């Protein structure tokens, strides 16, 4: 376990060394590469940027969110141009139907909420499912941007309060208990949607 932790920290430090000279564009580039399916350690990188230059934390959040959304265009293209077969190979038929129903009823929220969650949430599967469901392109980008913005904003605030070590601690907790976290988010989303519907009916 300590070896894995050491390798992860070394990898993050190596990336930081490459990206630091690029300034805010560095976090944009790494977020775009991550969004395009490379799976890079975004949370530690954003936290490092924020901790190193606290006054620009909002800029880093915006750049990371924008980069992530634009990088996901690659996944959208794959899904839109014939990704259904690829998606079916990766998930069960039952789960495929659940994805399809979710994006038929609430496409924006079905993509935004997974975008808010850190790994090991299979976000790219959600992005691929959204494209396969032919989600409107502008809504696709906006949902990812909004979800990532919330994620990186919360991450940045917590980093400013507790320091960059918070990312490692939270990541470990989330990986060990992610089914419960996802369940809690799902319940929260369901309650929120019910409240919105009730308000619309009253209007």
C-alpha positions, 0 to 999 in steps of 0.5 A: 500500500505504501509503495502504491502511495509513493508511486502516486505521489511521485507521478503527481509531482512529475506532472506538476513539474511539467505543468507548473511553467504553463501556469493556468493553461497547465491545468486546462491541458491536463483536464482536457487530456483527462476528459479525452479518456486518459485518466489523469490524477486531476484532483491532486493537480488542481489542489496543488495549483490552488495551494501554490497560488491561493488568489487564483483558485477560481481561475484554476477551477474555471480552466479545469472545468473548461478543459474537462468539458472540451476534452470530453468532445472526444468521447462524445464523438465516439459515442455519437458516431457508433459507440452503442456497441462499445458501451454494450461491451462494457456494461450489462444489458440491464445497466445499459437500459438504466442508462438509456432511461436516465438520459431519456428522462433527465439527460442534463442531471444524469450527466452533471451529477456523475461529473461532480464525483471523483474516481472511481466513479465511472464518469466516462461511461456516463459521458459515453452513454449520453452521447449514445443517447444523442444528448444535445451537444451544447447540453452535454458540454454544459452538464460536464462543465457544471459538474466539474465546476462544482467538484473543483470548487468544493475541492479548492475550498477544502484544500484552502481550509485543510491543505492539499493532504485533504485530497489524499485522505478524501480519495481513500475514504471515497474509494473505500465507501463509494457505493454509499456515497453514490447512493446518498447522491442518488437519494439527494438527486431524487429528493431535489427533483421531487421538490422542483416538480412540486414547486412547478405544480404550485406555480 
